[in-house]
């Protein structure tokens, strides 16, 4: 790659630093067709698109093409490949960057940026074993770097054959590194102040938007007794990503605080200044978490709940909210936190104000029978695909899939290829697109007869939704908090008969549902009526139980 005029290069770098993206693009365009320019001009131009948060998907795809041209012109210019990888997570298009990154990795197998990029691509595509292997290499190279360690630990929840003991070992190993790094002690006693007549209760999350976490939280925030609680929402969501749900949540609380741009040190100091009695983290190890803030303790009591259904293994996370179906009494030592047992269920969903009608479903032959799963595709483990494939091959039925997160063609094709390798016909799998609103999303359940749950990471929101739309949900028996969420939901609606003990049992139950002539009469509208009266959707009772639980913790501490 020949040198670029230093003054021009300096000017373009300065534009990027000052976020003058349009100015850079204008001056680059004045030099002629971008694809005919010096590779570094293409690089700067692509970067002005990538760094601009307002860039559309088509612009990002163009930026990726430019980065690819730059990299192919000089394969030592790895920054263009790093940036191409970063863009791919915004566009959800990996088909061009993945072979380039794999080729580069052969020559640069100690490059942490390449390893991280490939690990994240494989995780997104559901290639669990590949992602685990790469994340493990990354954290062994950089043991205290959360970019490798946290995705690795989190992905253990998605992976078959991982015990709770193995999961906890990884959590504790990472926390021991951080405890030394920050000289962490359980310093709850430093947070002593006079108790007032109201409890300062905060929730921390990056998902205060149209997201499952917010749908479960909504009625709680509406119904919690404001004479007893000052509610804070600590939002780690970018302001540009806030939506109508964000605005609705803001109206329900004492204070909404945007903290995305705070450094860990600044956020720790800021949260401590609020003198919070209880801080409830809703993120765990998921995207947007502030784990390295929580572990230093920012409130007198810190609790994990809702958005991450497992232990974090940290000294300064005091409690984990669960229920008797999720964690057995003889398993408490398998979790670092003290367990707070809700009397009925660990969460309750706010049902939409308007629900679609439930269609009658009559099927004269197996090929008309439709199973569905609207769980995130990342939850569709290899074991799940193997079991579902056997069901589809035996019955010649169909399967509807819909990713509850924004997907992409590469993700769909990767999932489809796995089914085809198991002998399923392409025509048996149908992918549904995302709907813009919850009403139209719920209507899609009318296209199916039975919902199939994923394992070892089951659905939560999707199971609530399927039940609300009258679909029986077939789930797998679990072994820890996270993997038992599906069976817990079924137990709370008295569908214990649809909790499979193992893979063979799961297949047999699925086939028996397909052959049941009165399936719609057994479930359908009757199931919705029962569900709306159950603990699954009884947010009044749940709020009272939650208030009592938090008050008890407050009085004890």
Order of alpha helices (4+ residues) and beta strands (2+ residues): alpha-alpha-alpha-alpha-alpha-alpha-alpha-alpha-alpha-alpha-beta-alpha-beta-alpha-beta-alpha-beta-alpha-beta-beta-beta-beta-alpha-beta-alpha-beta-alpha-beta-alpha-beta-alpha-beta-alpha-alpha-alpha-alpha
